[in-house]
């Protein structure tokens, strides 16, 4: 079994995330891709459910589930949100490895994040448990999407089809 792990804030989920998921599934011949929204990233100050602009809130988990529903291999996994606190990759990868003995684990990261991997908690153990696979980032920006949503501007073409009319609490 070949399992990909795609973690992130998904604040909000956008077409870049979906494109990355599809490329990872195809290029790595993944049987399953676990899409795991972080509760709180150790590298970000604000909880992702509130966004950088605290005036913009939305049901992040529901949006991620809706967005990835069109990708059969993708399974949205809410373990980090349920666990609460800061989301460390090592905790999640240990759990996934224990649940799937013998599986090959591939941790999908953006190229820009690859250089910072040695700063991740228990990085040496992470490298033993999974293979990190960097992919190029797209031009979609969660920050820009949040700004547009807060301003009541269109996000068409930036977010998955059907989510253009996402209503945020402002």
Buried (B, 14 or more C-beta within 10 A) or exposed (E): EBBBBBBBBBBBBBBBBBBBBBBBBEEBEBEBBBBBBBBBBEEEEBBBBBBBBEEBBBBBBEBBBBBBEEBEBBBBBBBBBEBEEBBBBBBBBBBBBEEBEEBBBBBBBBEEBEEEBEEBEBBEEBBEBBEBBBBEBBEBBBEBBBBBBBEEEEBEEBBBEEBEEBEBEE
